[in-house]
Amino acid sequence: MSDPNAPTRFNEDQATYTVRGSDAPDLEAGIAAIRNVLATLPVRPGVYRMLDARGDVLYVGKAKALKNRVTNYTQVERLTKRLQRMVAQTRSMTIVTTNNEAEALLLEAQLIKRYRPAYNVLLRDDKSFPFILLRADHDFPRIQKHRGARRAKGNYYGPFASAGSVNNTLNALQKLFLLRSCTDGIFKNRDRPCLLYQIKRCSAPCVGRIDTAGYADLVSDAKAFLAGKSTQVQAKLGGQMEAAAAAMDFELAAILRDRLRALTFIQGSQAINAEGMGDVDIFAMANKNGVIGIQAFFIRGGQNWGHRSFFPAHTADVPEDEIFTGFLAQFYEEVPPPKTIFLDRDLEEGALLGEALGAGVGFKVTLSTPQRGTRRRLLDQAKRNAEEALDRRLAESTTQAKLLREVAELFDLAEPPDRIEIYDNSHIQGTAAVGAMVVAGPEGFRKGQYRKFNIKNPETIPGDDFGMMREVFQRRFARALNDDPDRDAGDWPDLVLIDGGRGQLNAVKAVLEEMGIEDVCLVGIAKGPMHGRDGREVFHLLDGREFQLPVNAPVLFYLQRLRDEVHRFAIGAHRAKRAKAIGASPLDDVPGIGPARKKALLMHFGTARAVRGASLEDLQKAPGVSAAVAQQLYDFFHAR
């Protein structure tokens, strides 16, 4: 029966059978269910789904001729043990016919991504890849990181291997082209340039420091750079710098010089020399003891946009060719392919995969295996990286390195974090309020880098947790921007954890956006529905997502330990401040009264209150108090 919700090019026919008796695996029952379907199968391309007794999808497969392919599952002696187990659990099948085998390949990838069957090779990474978006809906276009559906009008550049790769490129673009990264709301309400203008990472169009034509020229250069025309941009900047110097405009010449240096640094910092390559994706696979690792390099416009390691699941007893083909089909299900894909081996279905990918984007996609020259060297480098990444993964156990890798995967960091900062506030009804920051890294807690922040901004309302968090982050990152704007000293965090929920997270996000900082990974840790009694904290992310981890997950214990440490440090700082306040004396505020005179006055008068009420003559009689000091004391307490 046709499914009205399916695309018109697919025709879905489902055969459902009532299974009586036990749902336990039964090879004969599975073969019988498959044979029932065979009677109605056509000899044409399509996709089939194996379903268990509950209707859950066990396996998704494609076929050039459905009848011939599904028949193989009834010949049990020719199946691997893995497939025999699958057949034993099968109780029904769903059939979808397609116009050709390329369509079947695409549909197979879609269904595997949707159902994540237990017997299919799975791309164990369901996070969307980040892009750079240069918006086109404003007179002064904003450049920003983007994930998800492409609804905003503008130019999209990607995919990048990770959020870290995007952030590095955005930082480079800010230095080079001075494009704004602030939101439209902040742009509209500014009355003076932000810190990014002061450190020469923005041209400040918000306050008229550059006109529309000048900004459009910067946008044009940025588009050329992202399209791989960095040499053209370099020549243009060089010509402008020489012209400015010849006209004695040395201030402009210095600005252009700094931009030219930024471009030269970017060109020299590419880990992969891919100049002249255009748009290419490079994949290499390593296999050790049945564990598969795949390394991907992303080249766009001859520039390296990062690399990423993948470790597909459910690969035991599956041929490498089938693993690689299934991985690529799933990978390009959400990521637009380039015209050229380099692989470290020829795939049996490589031509079919290229045809299927090309049908989805409207141009020819070629899969090839270079044999010599620069392309071969890049492929060998990807192969070496795949093997090294797989070795590291196999060598890891439940150690700090593995925990940090899991943290990176959990929060989509480019690599395991080297510096994690955790923040909390402590106070009692707004009194003795203190903000606290602790720092952790691969070696553990870095206690010499802990910091406390006395809440002292008069605009911060006592007891306002959001306001206190805003003050802490404003002071912390204003200093970071001032002391290390290029982030070379290692004092910028790779990950920031905030003890709090969505409110605290949004407050911090607003502060950093106001300062022009949008590439710091922020995560809020809040108590769960049971207020922490079940040990399942809720993690809040900037994109609005929130989730919980299994109660026995090692990475949850690690993150809880970080949160508990900042909680301990914040409470300790608060208690110390409160104890100091309890022991404080009105004499502490009198200029020129040190510890020795304070002690002498208290010994003579008994209490600070008695000192405050003493006459000038009585103050002069106190030991160690001169006439001038007595007058100063008297005037301080009797100013009116």
C-alpha positions in Angstrom: 0.0 0.0 0.0 1.4 3.4 -1.0 2.5 5.7 1.8 1.0 9.2 1.2 3.7 10.8 3.3 6.6 9.4 1.4 8.4 11.3 -1.4 6.7 10.7 -4.8 9.8 8.9 -6.1 9.5 6.2 -3.5 6.7 3.6 -3.2 6.4 1.8 0.1 4.8 -1.6 0.5 4.6 -3.1 4.0 3.9 -6.7 4.8 3.0 -7.3 8.4 2.5 -10.7 10.0 1.1 -11.8 13.4 3.7 -13.6 15.4 2.4 -16.1 17.9 4.3 -17.6 20.8 7.6 -16.5 22.2 9.4 -13.4 20.9 12.8 -15.1 21.5 15.1 -15.4 18.5 14.0 -18.2 16.3 15.9 -18.8 13.0 13.1 -20.9 11.4 10.5 -18.2 12.3 12.7 -15.5 10.8 13.2 -17.4 7.6 9.5 -18.0 7.3 8.7 -14.3 7.7 11.2 -13.4 5.0 9.8 -16.1 2.6 6.3 -14.7 3.1 7.6 -11.3 1.8 9.6 -12.9 -1.1 6.4 -14.0 -2.8 5.4 -10.4 -3.5 8.8 -8.8 -4.1 9.6 -7.2 -7.5 13.0 -7.5 -9.3 13.7 -3.8 -9.1 15.8 -1.4 -7.0 14.6 -0.5 -3.5 15.3 -0.6 0.2 14.1 -3.2 2.8 13.8 -3.0 6.5 14.0 -6.1 8.8 11.7 -5.7 11.8 11.5 -7.6 15.1 8.4 -8.8 17.0 7.9 -5.3 18.5 8.2 -3.6 15.1 11.7 -2.1 15.9 14.0 -1.8 12.9 16.8 -4.4 13.0 18.5 -3.6 9.7 18.1 -1.4 6.7 19.5 -2.6 3.3 19.4 -1.5 -0.3 19.3 -3.7 -3.4 19.6 -3.3 -7.2 17.1 -6.2 -7.4 15.0 -6.6 -4.2 13.9 -10.1 -4.8 17.4 -11.4 -5.5 18.9 -9.6 -2.5 16.3 -10.6 0.1 16.5 -14.2 -1.1 20.0 -14.4 0.2 18.8 -14.1 3.8 17.0 -17.5 3.4 20.2 -19.3 2.6 21.4 -19.4 6.2 24.5 -21.5 5.6 26.0 -18.6 3.6 25.3 -15.9 6.2 27.7 -14.7 8.9 26.9 -15.3 12.5 25.9 -11.6 12.8 23.4 -11.9 10.0 22.1 -15.2 11.3 21.3 -13.5 14.6 19.5 -10.8 12.7 17.4 -13.3 10.7 16.5 -15.1 14.0 15.0 -11.9 15.3 13.2 -10.9 12.1 9.4 -11.2 12.2 8.3 -8.8 9.4 9.7 -6.6 6.7 9.0 -3.2 5.1 9.7 -2.7 1.5 10.3 0.6 -0.4 10.8 0.6 -4.2 12.8 3.3 -5.9 13.5 4.3 -9.5 17.1 3.3 -9.5 19.9 2.0 -7.3 21.3 5.5 -6.6 18.0 6.6 -5.1 18.0 3.3 -3.0 21.5 4.2 -1.7 20.3 7.7 -0.6 17.1 6.3 1.0 19.1 3.7 2.8 21.3 6.3 4.4 18.3 8.4 5.4 16.6 5.5 7.1 19.8 4.4 8.9 20.2 7.9 10.3 16.5 7.9 11.4 16.2 4.5 13.0 19.9 3.7 14.0 19.3 -0.1 13.6 21.3 -2.6 15.7 22.8 -4.5 12.7 23.8 -1.5 10.5 27.1 0.2 10.5 26.4 3.5 12.2 28.1 6.8 12.0 28.5 7.4 15.7 28.2 11.2 15.5 24.8 12.8 15.3 25.9 16.4 15.7 25.4 18.7 12.9 28.6 20.2 11.4 29.2 23.9 11.8 29.4 26.5 9.0 30.4 30.1 8.7 27.5 32.4 7.7 28.1 35.8 6.2 24.7 37.3 6.4 23.1 39.3 3.6 20.1 40.9 5.4 21.8 44.0 6.8 23.7 47.0 5.4 26.6 45.9 7.6 26.6 42.1 7.3 27.4 40.1 10.4 29.8 37.1 10.2 28.9 34.2 12.6 29.0 30.5 13.3 26.0 28.6 12.2 24.5 25.2 12.7 21.2 23.6 11.6 18.8 24.6 8.8 19.9 27.4 6.5 17.0 29.8 6.8 18.9 33.0 7.1 19.8 34.9 3.9 23.5 34.9 3.2 26.6 33.0 2.2 27.4 29.7 3.9 30.9 28.3 4.0 31.7 24.8 5.3 31.5 22.3 6.6 34.1 22.8 9.2 35.4 19.8 11.2 34.4 21.2 14.5 33.3 24.3 16.4 37.0 24.9 17.2 37.9 25.0 13.5 35.1 27.6 12.9 36.2 29.7 15.9 39.8 29.8 14.6 38.7 30.9 11.2 36.3 33.5 12.6 39.1 34.9 14.8 41.3 35.1 11.7 38.6 36.8 9.7 38.0 39.3 12.4 41.7 40.3 12.5 41.9 40.3 8.7 38.7 41.9 7.6 37.3 43.7 10.7 33.8 42.3 10.2 31.3 42.7 13.0 30.2 39.6 14.9 27.7 41.2 17.3 24.0 40.6 17.1 21.7 43.1 15.4 20.2 44.1 18.8 23.6 44.9 20.2 24.6 46.7 17.0 21.5 48.9 17.0 21.9 50.0 20.7 25.6 50.8 20.9 26.8 54.3 21.4 30.5 53.7 21.5 32.9 51.1 20.1 33.3 47.8 21.9 36.6 46.2 22.9 36.9 44.4 19.6 37.4 47.8 17.9 40.0 48.7 20.4 42.0 45.6 19.8 41.6 46.0 16.0 39.2 43.1 15.4 36.2 45.1 14.2 35.7 48.3 12.1 32.9 49.6 14.4 30.2 50.2 11.8 27.8 50.4 14.8 29.0 53.9 15.6 29.9 55.1 12.1 33.6 54.5 12.2 33.3 53.0 8.6 30.7 53.8 6.0 28.6 51.4 4.0 30.8 51.4 0.9 34.0 50.8 3.0 32.3 47.9 4.9 31.1 46.4 1.6 34.7 46.4 0.4 35.7 44.4 3.5 32.9 42.0 2.9 34.0 41.5 -0.7 37.5 40.7 0.4 36.2 38.2 3.0 34.2 36.4 0.4 37.2 36.2 -1.9 39.3 34.8 0.9 36.7 32.2 1.8 36.5 31.2 -1.8 40.2 30.4 -1.9 41.5 33.7 -3.4 43.8 34.5 -0.6 46.7 35.5 -2.9 44.4 38.1 -4.6 43.5 39.5 -1.2 47.1 39.6 -0.2 48.1 41.5 -3.3 45.3 44.0 -2.7 46.3 44.7 0.9 49.9 45.1 -0.1 49.0 47.6 -2.8 46.8 49.6 -0.3 49.6 49.6 2.3 52.2 50.9 -0.2 49.8 53.6 -1.3 49.1 54.7 2.2 52.8 54.9 3.0 53.5 56.9 -0.1 50.7 59.4 0.9 52.3 59.7 4.4 49.2 58.2 6.0 51.3 56.1 8.3 48.4 55.2 10.7 46.4 53.6 7.9 49.6 51.9 6.6 50.2 50.4 10.0 46.6 49.1 10.2 47.0 47.5 6.7 50.3 46.1 7.7 48.8 44.3 10.7 46.0 42.9 8.5 48.6 41.7 6.0 50.6 40.0 8.8 47.4 38.3 9.9 46.9 36.9 6.4 50.5 35.8 6.2 50.2 34.0 9.5 47.0 32.2 8.4 48.7 31.0 5.2 51.7 29.8 7.2 49.7 28.1 9.9 47.9 25.7 7.6 48.8 22.2 8.9 47.9 20.9 5.4 49.3 22.4 2.2 46.3 22.3 -0.1 46.9 25.3 -2.2 45.3 24.9 -5.6 43.2 22.0 -4.6 39.8 23.8 -4.6 37.0 22.0 -2.7 38.0 18.5 -1.6 37.2 16.0 1.2 39.8 13.4 2.0 39.0 10.2 3.9 41.2 7.3 5.0 40.3 4.3 7.1 42.3 2.2 9.6 41.3 -1.2 11.0 42.9 -2.7 14.1 41.4 -5.8 15.8 38.1 -5.1 14.2 37.8 -1.5 15.5 37.4 1.0 12.7 38.7 4.5 12.6 38.1 7.0 9.7 40.0 10.3 9.4 38.4 13.1 7.4 40.2 16.3 6.1 38.0 19.2 4.8 39.6 21.4 2.1 37.6 24.4 0.9 39.1 26.9 -1.6 42.5 25.4 -1.1 42.4 26.0 2.7 42.4 23.4 5.4 39.1 23.7 7.4 40.0 21.1 9.9 40.1 17.4 10.4 38.0 14.9 12.4 38.2 11.3 13.5 35.2 9.0 13.3 34.7 5.6 14.9 31.7 3.8 13.3 29.7 1.4 15.5 28.4 -2.1 14.7 31.4 -2.9 12.4 32.2 -6.4 13.7 32.3 -9.0 10.9 31.4 -6.4 8.3 33.6 -6.0 5.2 35.7 -2.9 5.1 34.3 -1.9 1.7 30.7 -2.0 3.1 31.7 -0.1 6.2 33.3 2.7 4.2 30.4 3.0 1.7 27.8 3.0 4.5 29.8 5.6 6.4 30.1 8.0 3.4 26.5 7.7 2.5 25.4 8.6 6.1 28.1 11.3 6.4 26.8 13.2 3.3 23.2 12.7 4.3 23.3 16.2 6.0 26.6 17.6 4.7 26.8 18.9 1.1 29.5 17.1 -0.7 32.3 18.8 -2.8 32.9 18.0 -6.4 35.9 15.8 -5.5 36.3 13.2 -2.7 39.6 11.4 -2.2 39.6 8.0 -0.6 42.5 5.7 0.4 41.0 2.8 -1.6 38.7 2.1 -4.5 35.2 1.2 -3.4 33.2 -1.4 -5.3 30.2 0.9 -5.2 32.2 4.1 -5.6 30.7 5.1 -9.0 27.2 4.5 -7.6 27.9 6.5 -4.5 29.2 9.4 -6.6 26.1 9.3 -8.8 23.8 9.3 -5.7 25.7 12.2 -4.1 25.7 14.2 -7.3 21.9 13.7 -7.8 21.4 15.4 -4.4 23.4 18.6 -5.2 23.0 19.0 -8.9 26.6 18.6 -10.0 29.0 15.6 -10.7 30.7 14.2 -7.6 33.9 12.2 -8.3 35.4 9.6 -5.9 39.0 8.8 -6.6 42.2 7.4 -5.2 45.2 9.6 -6.2 48.4 7.7 -6.9 51.1 10.4 -6.9 52.0 14.0 -6.2 50.5 16.4 -3.6 47.1 14.6 -3.6 48.8 11.3 -2.8 50.8 12.9 0.0 47.6 14.3 1.5 46.0 10.9 1.4 48.9 9.3 3.1 48.8 12.0 5.8 45.1 11.2 6.3 45.9 7.5 6.5 48.6 8.1 9.1 46.3 10.3 11.1 43.6 7.6 11.0 46.0 5.0 12.4 47.3 7.3 15.1 43.8 8.3 16.2 42.8 4.7 16.3 45.9 3.8 18.4 45.0 6.5 20.9 41.5 5.4 21.2 42.5 1.7 21.7 45.1 2.7 24.3 42.7 4.8 26.4 41.0 3.4 29.4 38.9 5.2 32.1 41.6 7.8 32.6 41.8 11.5 32.6 42.6 11.5 28.9 39.5 9.5 28.1 37.3 11.7 30.4 38.5 14.8 28.6 37.9 13.2 25.2 34.4 12.4 26.3 33.9 15.9 27.6 35.1 17.2 24.1 32.6 14.9 22.4 29.8 15.8 24.8 30.1 19.5 24.2 31.4 19.4 20.6 34.9 20.8 21.3 37.6 20.6 18.6 39.8 18.5 20.9 40.0 17.5 24.6 40.0 20.7 26.6 43.4 21.9 28.1 41.8 24.5 30.3 38.4 24.2 31.9 37.1 27.1 34.1 34.2 26.6 36.5 32.3 29.4 38.1 30.0 29.8 41.1 28.7 32.5 43.5 28.2 32.3 47.3 26.4 34.7 49.6 23.8 34.9 52.4 20.9 37.1 51.4 23.3 39.2 49.4 25.8 39.8 52.2 29.5 38.9 51.9 28.9 38.0 48.2 31.8 36.3 46.4 32.3 34.9 42.9 34.7 32.0 42.5 36.6 30.5 39.6 38.5 27.2 39.7 40.6 25.9 36.8 41.2 22.3 35.8 43.2 20.6 33.0 44.7 17.3 32.0 46.9 17.1 35.1 44.0 17.9 37.5 43.0 21.0 39.4 45.3 24.0 38.9 44.9 25.6 42.4 47.5 28.3 41.8 45.1 29.7 39.1 42.0 29.8 41.3 40.4 33.3 41.6 37.8 34.9 43.8 35.9 38.0 42.9 34.5 40.3 45.6 31.2 41.5 44.4 31.6 45.3 44.6 29.7 46.9 41.6 27.1 49.2 43.2 24.8 48.4 40.3 24.7 44.7 41.3 21.6 44.2 43.5 22.4 42.2 46.6 21.2 38.6 46.2 20.9 38.9 42.4 22.7 35.7 41.2 22.4 36.7 37.6 23.9 40.2 38.3 26.7 38.7 40.3 27.6 36.2 37.5 27.5 39.1 35.0 30.0 41.1 37.1 32.3 38.2 37.5 32.5 37.4 33.8 32.8 41.0 32.8 35.8 41.5 35.0 37.4 38.1 34.1 37.1 38.5 30.3 37.8 42.2 30.2 41.2 41.4 31.7 41.7 38.5 29.3 41.0 40.8 26.3 43.4 43.3 27.7 46.2 41.0 28.7 46.0 38.3 26.0 43.9 39.5 23.0 45.5 37.0 20.7 45.0 34.1 23.1 48.6 33.0 22.9 49.4 32.6 26.6 47.1 29.7 27.2 44.9 31.6 29.7 41.7 31.5 27.7 39.4 28.6 28.6 38.5 25.9 26.2 35.3 25.2 28.2 33.4 27.2 30.8 31.1 25.5 33.2 28.6 27.6 35.2 27.0 26.3 38.4 23.4 27.3 37.5 20.7 26.8 34.9 19.3 28.6 31.9 19.1 32.0 33.6 22.8 32.1 34.7 23.8 30.8 31.2 21.9 33.5 29.4 23.2 36.2 31.7 26.8 35.2 31.0 26.1 34.9 27.2 24.8 38.5 27.1 27.9 39.8 28.9 30.3 38.1 26.5 28.3 39.1 23.5 28.5 42.7 24.7 32.3 42.3 24.8 32.3 40.8 21.3 33.2 37.3 22.6 31.1 34.6 21.0 33.4 31.6 20.6 33.8 30.4 24.2 31.9 27.2 24.9 29.5 27.9 27.8 27.6 25.1 29.7 25.3 25.5 32.7 25.0 22.7 35.3 21.8 22.7 37.2 20.2 20.3 39.7 17.8 17.9 38.1 14.1 17.3 38.8 14.9 15.7 42.1 17.1 18.7 43.1 20.2 16.7 42.9 19.1 13.8 45.1 19.1 11.4 42.1 22.6 12.6 41.1 21.4 13.6 37.6 22.2 17.1 36.9 20.8 18.9 33.8 23.3 20.4 31.3 22.2 23.5 29.5 23.8 24.5 26.2 23.8 27.8 24.4 21.8 26.5 21.5 18.8 25.8 23.8 19.4 22.1 24.2 19.4 20.5 27.6 20.1 16.9 28.6 21.0 14.5 31.4 23.7 11.8 31.5 23.3 8.2 32.9 23.8 8.1 36.6 26.7 5.7 36.3 28.5 7.6 33.5 32.2 8.3 34.4 32.0 11.7 32.5 29.1 12.7 34.8 31.2 11.9 37.9 34.0 14.0 36.5 31.8 17.0 35.7 30.2 16.7 39.2 33.6 16.8 40.7 34.5 20.0 38.9 31.2 21.6 40.0 31.7 20.4 43.6 35.2 21.9 43.7 34.1 25.4 42.6 31.2 25.1 45.1 33.7 24.3 47.9 36.0 27.1 46.9 33.2 29.6 46.7 31.8 28.7 50.1 35.3 28.9 51.6 35.8 32.4 50.1 32.4 33.5 51.3 33.0 32.2 54.9 36.4 34.0 55.0 34.8 37.2 53.9 32.0 36.8 56.4 34.4 36.0 59.3 36.4 39.1 58.4 33.2 41.2 58.4 32.2 39.9 61.8 35.6 40.8 63.2 35.6 44.2 61.5 35.7 47.4 63.6 34.7 51.0 62.8 38.3 51.8 63.5 39.3 50.0 60.3 37.8 52.8 58.3 39.7 55.6 60.0 42.7 56.9 57.9 46.0 56.5 59.6 44.9 54.0 62.2 46.9 50.8 61.8 46.8 47.6 63.7 49.0 48.8 66.6 47.0 52.0 67.3 43.8 50.1 66.9 44.9 47.6 69.5 46.0 50.4 71.9 42.7 52.3 71.6 40.7 49.1 72.2 42.8 48.2 75.2 42.4 51.8 76.6 38.6 52.3 75.9 37.4 48.7 75.9 35.2 48.9 72.8 35.1 50.6 69.4 31.8 52.2 70.5 33.6 53.8 73.4 36.3 55.2 71.2 33.6 56.6 68.9 31.9 58.4 71.8 35.1 59.6 73.5 35.8 63.4 73.8 38.8 64.9 72.2 40.5 65.2 75.6 39.9 61.6 76.4 41.3 60.5 73.0 44.5 62.5 73.7 45.0 60.6 76.9 45.2 57.2 75.1 48.7 55.7 74.9 50.4 56.2 71.5 47.8 58.8 70.3 49.2 62.2 69.5 47.1 65.4 69.5 46.9 65.3 65.7 45.8 61.6 65.6 43.3 62.4 68.4 41.9 65.3 66.3 41.7 63.1 63.2 39.8 60.4 65.2 37.4 62.9 66.7 36.7 64.6 63.4 36.1 61.2 61.7 33.4 60.2 64.1 31.9 63.7 64.6 32.0 64.9 61.0 28.5 66.4 61.3 
